[in-house]
Amino acid sequence: MQQIAENGHQQRNDSSCGLLYSVLRSEADRIRQMATERLNHIESRTPTLSVTLKKREDQLMNKYECIVCGYVENGDETPHQCRQCMAPASRFVKKPQPEEGSAASDTEKKAD
């Protein structure tokens, strides 16, 4: 009789563990799915963010325009020579940088 009681108790513990395992497994699968979706979202936005940062970096760089042909060069200092018309450095003028949120900045964004 005692053995039957012990076996019954053991079966109840096994079913409780099975239920707990099932709940934990389902919760783990749900969390894994959420993490995968979040990672996919981040990875899908990474190229967009890289392009946005590159555009912003280009906006912050100095721009020099050749007054002969209109070619614009980005850089920290005046180019030695125009890549298109071979005009000397003296033919470059520094373009003013648009302020953030200004109409000129918005126009540049649309052009890109």
PyMOL commands that place a pseudoatom at each C-alpha (Angstrom):
pseudoatom trace, name=CA, resn=MET, resi=1, chain=A, elem=C, hetatm=0, pos=[0.000, 0.000, 0.000]
pseudoatom trace, name=CA, resn=GLN, resi=2, chain=A, elem=C, hetatm=0, pos=[2.815, 2.361, 0.884]
pseudoatom trace, name=CA, resn=GLN, resi=3, chain=A, elem=C, hetatm=0, pos=[4.492, 1.661, -2.452]
pseudoatom trace, name=CA, resn=ILE, resi=4, chain=A, elem=C, hetatm=0, pos=[1.305, 2.630, -4.324]
pseudoatom trace, name=CA, resn=ALA, resi=5, chain=A, elem=C, hetatm=0, pos=[1.135, 5.864, -2.338]
pseudoatom trace, name=CA, resn=GLU, resi=6, chain=A, elem=C, hetatm=0, pos=[4.791, 6.628, -3.098]
pseudoatom trace, name=CA, resn=ASN, resi=7, chain=A, elem=C, hetatm=0, pos=[4.306, 5.865, -6.797]
pseudoatom trace, name=CA, resn=GLY, resi=8, chain=A, elem=C, hetatm=0, pos=[1.261, 8.137, -6.890]
pseudoatom trace, name=CA, resn=HIS, resi=9, chain=A, elem=C, hetatm=0, pos=[3.237, 10.917, -5.245]
pseudoatom trace, name=CA, resn=GLN, resi=10, chain=A, elem=C, hetatm=0, pos=[6.072, 10.360, -7.731]
pseudoatom trace, name=CA, resn=GLN, resi=11, chain=A, elem=C, hetatm=0, pos=[3.665, 10.524, -10.680]
pseudoatom trace, name=CA, resn=ARG, resi=12, chain=A, elem=C, hetatm=0, pos=[2.195, 13.764, -9.390]
pseudoatom trace, name=CA, resn=ASN, resi=13, chain=A, elem=C, hetatm=0, pos=[5.696, 15.299, -9.105]
pseudoatom trace, name=CA, resn=ASP, resi=14, chain=A, elem=C, hetatm=0, pos=[6.562, 14.106, -12.605]
pseudoatom trace, name=CA, resn=SER, resi=15, chain=A, elem=C, hetatm=0, pos=[3.421, 15.674, -14.049]
pseudoatom trace, name=CA, resn=SER, resi=16, chain=A, elem=C, hetatm=0, pos=[4.093, 18.936, -12.161]
pseudoatom trace, name=CA, resn=CYS, resi=17, chain=A, elem=C, hetatm=0, pos=[7.635, 19.022, -13.531]
pseudoatom trace, name=CA, resn=GLY, resi=18, chain=A, elem=C, hetatm=0, pos=[6.327, 18.240, -16.998]
pseudoatom trace, name=CA, resn=LEU, resi=19, chain=A, elem=C, hetatm=0, pos=[3.825, 21.073, -16.786]
pseudoatom trace, name=CA, resn=LEU, resi=20, chain=A, elem=C, hetatm=0, pos=[6.444, 23.482, -15.451]
pseudoatom trace, name=CA, resn=TYR, resi=21, chain=A, elem=C, hetatm=0, pos=[8.881, 22.418, -18.178]
pseudoatom trace, name=CA, resn=SER, resi=22, chain=A, elem=C, hetatm=0, pos=[6.193, 22.943, -20.802]
pseudoatom trace, name=CA, resn=VAL, resi=23, chain=A, elem=C, hetatm=0, pos=[5.387, 26.441, -19.507]
pseudoatom trace, name=CA, resn=LEU, resi=24, chain=A, elem=C, hetatm=0, pos=[9.056, 27.423, -19.274]
pseudoatom trace, name=CA, resn=ARG, resi=25, chain=A, elem=C, hetatm=0, pos=[9.786, 26.003, -22.722]
pseudoatom trace, name=CA, resn=SER, resi=26, chain=A, elem=C, hetatm=0, pos=[6.896, 27.924, -24.257]
pseudoatom trace, name=CA, resn=GLU, resi=27, chain=A, elem=C, hetatm=0, pos=[7.990, 31.138, -22.515]
pseudoatom trace, name=CA, resn=ALA, resi=28, chain=A, elem=C, hetatm=0, pos=[11.579, 30.631, -23.703]
pseudoatom trace, name=CA, resn=ASP, resi=29, chain=A, elem=C, hetatm=0, pos=[10.349, 30.132, -27.279]
pseudoatom trace, name=CA, resn=ARG, resi=30, chain=A, elem=C, hetatm=0, pos=[8.283, 33.330, -27.050]
pseudoatom trace, name=CA, resn=ILE, resi=31, chain=A, elem=C, hetatm=0, pos=[11.272, 35.327, -25.755]
pseudoatom trace, name=CA, resn=ARG, resi=32, chain=A, elem=C, hetatm=0, pos=[13.543, 33.826, -28.433]
pseudoatom trace, name=CA, resn=GLN, resi=33, chain=A, elem=C, hetatm=0, pos=[11.014, 34.841, -31.110]
pseudoatom trace, name=CA, resn=MET, resi=34, chain=A, elem=C, hetatm=0, pos=[10.825, 38.399, -29.746]
pseudoatom trace, name=CA, resn=ALA, resi=35, chain=A, elem=C, hetatm=0, pos=[14.623, 38.653, -29.663]
pseudoatom trace, name=CA, resn=THR, resi=36, chain=A, elem=C, hetatm=0, pos=[14.889, 37.364, -33.233]
pseudoatom trace, name=CA, resn=GLU, resi=37, chain=A, elem=C, hetatm=0, pos=[12.305, 39.876, -34.454]
pseudoatom trace, name=CA, resn=ARG, resi=38, chain=A, elem=C, hetatm=0, pos=[14.114, 42.723, -32.671]
pseudoatom trace, name=CA, resn=LEU, resi=39, chain=A, elem=C, hetatm=0, pos=[17.471, 41.677, -34.109]
pseudoatom trace, name=CA, resn=ASN, resi=40, chain=A, elem=C, hetatm=0, pos=[15.993, 41.482, -37.615]
pseudoatom trace, name=CA, resn=HIS, resi=41, chain=A, elem=C, hetatm=0, pos=[14.520, 44.956, -37.159]
pseudoatom trace, name=CA, resn=ILE, resi=42, chain=A, elem=C, hetatm=0, pos=[17.869, 46.364, -36.041]
pseudoatom trace, name=CA, resn=GLU, resi=43, chain=A, elem=C, hetatm=0, pos=[19.734, 44.652, -38.881]
pseudoatom trace, name=CA, resn=SER, resi=44, chain=A, elem=C, hetatm=0, pos=[17.240, 45.933, -41.441]
pseudoatom trace, name=CA, resn=ARG, resi=45, chain=A, elem=C, hetatm=0, pos=[17.756, 49.512, -40.217]
pseudoatom trace, name=CA, resn=THR, resi=46, chain=A, elem=C, hetatm=0, pos=[21.560, 49.344, -40.051]
pseudoatom trace, name=CA, resn=PRO, resi=47, chain=A, elem=C, hetatm=0, pos=[22.150, 50.234, -43.738]
pseudoatom trace, name=CA, resn=THR, resi=48, chain=A, elem=C, hetatm=0, pos=[19.678, 53.115, -43.450]
pseudoatom trace, name=CA, resn=LEU, resi=49, chain=A, elem=C, hetatm=0, pos=[21.415, 54.433, -40.350]
pseudoatom trace, name=CA, resn=SER, resi=50, chain=A, elem=C, hetatm=0, pos=[24.827, 54.112, -42.022]
pseudoatom trace, name=CA, resn=VAL, resi=51, chain=A, elem=C, hetatm=0, pos=[23.641, 56.095, -45.045]
pseudoatom trace, name=CA, resn=THR, resi=52, chain=A, elem=C, hetatm=0, pos=[22.072, 58.741, -42.806]
pseudoatom trace, name=CA, resn=LEU, resi=53, chain=A, elem=C, hetatm=0, pos=[25.270, 59.110, -40.776]
pseudoatom trace, name=CA, resn=LYS, resi=54, chain=A, elem=C, hetatm=0, pos=[27.365, 59.317, -43.961]
pseudoatom trace, name=CA, resn=LYS, resi=55, chain=A, elem=C, hetatm=0, pos=[25.096, 62.049, -45.367]
pseudoatom trace, name=CA, resn=ARG, resi=56, chain=A, elem=C, hetatm=0, pos=[25.334, 63.972, -42.100]
pseudoatom trace, name=CA, resn=GLU, resi=57, chain=A, elem=C, hetatm=0, pos=[29.118, 63.589, -42.101]
pseudoatom trace, name=CA, resn=ASP, resi=58, chain=A, elem=C, hetatm=0, pos=[29.229, 64.926, -45.669]
pseudoatom trace, name=CA, resn=GLN, resi=59, chain=A, elem=C, hetatm=0, pos=[27.078, 67.889, -44.627]
pseudoatom trace, name=CA, resn=LEU, resi=60, chain=A, elem=C, hetatm=0, pos=[29.461, 68.733, -41.798]
pseudoatom trace, name=CA, resn=MET, resi=61, chain=A, elem=C, hetatm=0, pos=[32.561, 68.621, -44.018]
pseudoatom trace, name=CA, resn=ASN, resi=62, chain=A, elem=C, hetatm=0, pos=[33.801, 71.769, -45.698]
pseudoatom trace, name=CA, resn=LYS, resi=63, chain=A, elem=C, hetatm=0, pos=[32.718, 72.105, -49.316]
pseudoatom trace, name=CA, resn=TYR, resi=64, chain=A, elem=C, hetatm=0, pos=[34.815, 73.858, -51.921]
pseudoatom trace, name=CA, resn=GLU, resi=65, chain=A, elem=C, hetatm=0, pos=[33.290, 74.829, -55.268]
pseudoatom trace, name=CA, resn=CYS, resi=66, chain=A, elem=C, hetatm=0, pos=[35.274, 75.383, -58.436]
pseudoatom trace, name=CA, resn=ILE, resi=67, chain=A, elem=C, hetatm=0, pos=[34.145, 78.733, -59.857]
pseudoatom trace, name=CA, resn=VAL, resi=68, chain=A, elem=C, hetatm=0, pos=[35.197, 77.623, -63.338]
pseudoatom trace, name=CA, resn=CYS, resi=69, chain=A, elem=C, hetatm=0, pos=[33.086, 74.460, -63.748]
pseudoatom trace, name=CA, resn=GLY, resi=70, chain=A, elem=C, hetatm=0, pos=[30.996, 74.228, -60.561]
pseudoatom trace, name=CA, resn=TYR, resi=71, chain=A, elem=C, hetatm=0, pos=[32.541, 70.983, -59.298]
pseudoatom trace, name=CA, resn=VAL, resi=72, chain=A, elem=C, hetatm=0, pos=[32.154, 70.617, -55.502]
pseudoatom trace, name=CA, resn=GLU, resi=73, chain=A, elem=C, hetatm=0, pos=[34.824, 68.879, -53.421]
pseudoatom trace, name=CA, resn=ASN, resi=74, chain=A, elem=C, hetatm=0, pos=[34.468, 67.886, -49.765]
pseudoatom trace, name=CA, resn=GLY, resi=75, chain=A, elem=C, hetatm=0, pos=[37.468, 68.173, -47.477]
pseudoatom trace, name=CA, resn=ASP, resi=76, chain=A, elem=C, hetatm=0, pos=[39.266, 69.958, -44.702]
pseudoatom trace, name=CA, resn=GLU, resi=77, chain=A, elem=C, hetatm=0, pos=[41.337, 72.139, -47.003]
pseudoatom trace, name=CA, resn=THR, resi=78, chain=A, elem=C, hetatm=0, pos=[41.132, 73.640, -50.473]
pseudoatom trace, name=CA, resn=PRO, resi=79, chain=A, elem=C, hetatm=0, pos=[41.892, 71.097, -53.218]
pseudoatom trace, name=CA, resn=HIS, resi=80, chain=A, elem=C, hetatm=0, pos=[45.138, 71.649, -55.123]
pseudoatom trace, name=CA, resn=GLN, resi=81, chain=A, elem=C, hetatm=0, pos=[43.409, 71.274, -58.469]
pseudoatom trace, name=CA, resn=CYS, resi=82, chain=A, elem=C, hetatm=0, pos=[39.882, 70.712, -59.799]
pseudoatom trace, name=CA, resn=ARG, resi=83, chain=A, elem=C, hetatm=0, pos=[39.307, 67.097, -60.771]
pseudoatom trace, name=CA, resn=GLN, resi=84, chain=A, elem=C, hetatm=0, pos=[37.065, 68.066, -63.689]
pseudoatom trace, name=CA, resn=CYS, resi=85, chain=A, elem=C, hetatm=0, pos=[38.573, 71.126, -65.341]
pseudoatom trace, name=CA, resn=MET, resi=86, chain=A, elem=C, hetatm=0, pos=[42.069, 71.110, -63.757]
pseudoatom trace, name=CA, resn=ALA, resi=87, chain=A, elem=C, hetatm=0, pos=[41.660, 74.682, -62.477]
pseudoatom trace, name=CA, resn=PRO, resi=88, chain=A, elem=C, hetatm=0, pos=[44.177, 75.624, -59.739]
pseudoatom trace, name=CA, resn=ALA, resi=89, chain=A, elem=C, hetatm=0, pos=[43.324, 75.890, -56.023]
pseudoatom trace, name=CA, resn=SER, resi=90, chain=A, elem=C, hetatm=0, pos=[42.892, 79.664, -56.353]
pseudoatom trace, name=CA, resn=ARG, resi=91, chain=A, elem=C, hetatm=0, pos=[39.725, 79.022, -58.396]
pseudoatom trace, name=CA, resn=PHE, resi=92, chain=A, elem=C, hetatm=0, pos=[37.926, 77.321, -55.469]
pseudoatom trace, name=CA, resn=VAL, resi=93, chain=A, elem=C, hetatm=0, pos=[35.633, 79.096, -53.025]
pseudoatom trace, name=CA, resn=LYS, resi=94, chain=A, elem=C, hetatm=0, pos=[34.474, 77.679, -49.721]
pseudoatom trace, name=CA, resn=LYS, resi=95, chain=A, elem=C, hetatm=0, pos=[30.707, 77.133, -49.675]
pseudoatom trace, name=CA, resn=PRO, resi=96, chain=A, elem=C, hetatm=0, pos=[28.887, 78.123, -46.499]
pseudoatom trace, name=CA, resn=GLN, resi=97, chain=A, elem=C, hetatm=0, pos=[27.574, 75.186, -44.476]
pseudoatom trace, name=CA, resn=PRO, resi=98, chain=A, elem=C, hetatm=0, pos=[23.797, 75.085, -44.119]
pseudoatom trace, name=CA, resn=GLU, resi=99, chain=A, elem=C, hetatm=0, pos=[22.493, 75.347, -40.597]
pseudoatom trace, name=CA, resn=GLU, resi=100, chain=A, elem=C, hetatm=0, pos=[20.649, 72.317, -39.278]
pseudoatom trace, name=CA, resn=GLY, resi=101, chain=A, elem=C, hetatm=0, pos=[16.946, 72.538, -40.088]
pseudoatom trace, name=CA, resn=SER, resi=102, chain=A, elem=C, hetatm=0, pos=[17.412, 75.360, -42.601]
pseudoatom trace, name=CA, resn=ALA, resi=103, chain=A, elem=C, hetatm=0, pos=[15.817, 75.387, -46.050]
pseudoatom trace, name=CA, resn=ALA, resi=104, chain=A, elem=C, hetatm=0, pos=[19.221, 74.883, -47.709]
pseudoatom trace, name=CA, resn=SER, resi=105, chain=A, elem=C, hetatm=0, pos=[19.804, 71.793, -45.594]
pseudoatom trace, name=CA, resn=ASP, resi=106, chain=A, elem=C, hetatm=0, pos=[16.376, 70.427, -46.564]
pseudoatom trace, name=CA, resn=THR, resi=107, chain=A, elem=C, hetatm=0, pos=[17.110, 71.094, -50.240]
pseudoatom trace, name=CA, resn=GLU, resi=108, chain=A, elem=C, hetatm=0, pos=[20.355, 69.144, -49.999]
pseudoatom trace, name=CA, resn=LYS, resi=109, chain=A, elem=C, hetatm=0, pos=[18.521, 66.233, -48.375]
pseudoatom trace, name=CA, resn=LYS, resi=110, chain=A, elem=C, hetatm=0, pos=[15.997, 66.164, -51.239]
pseudoatom trace, name=CA, resn=ALA, resi=111, chain=A, elem=C, hetatm=0, pos=[18.799, 66.264, -53.820]
pseudoatom trace, name=CA, resn=ASP, resi=112, chain=A, elem=C, hetatm=0, pos=[20.460, 63.216, -52.242]
for i in range(1, 112): cmd.bond("trace and resi %d" % i, "trace and resi %d" % (i + 1))
show_as sticks, trace
zoom trace
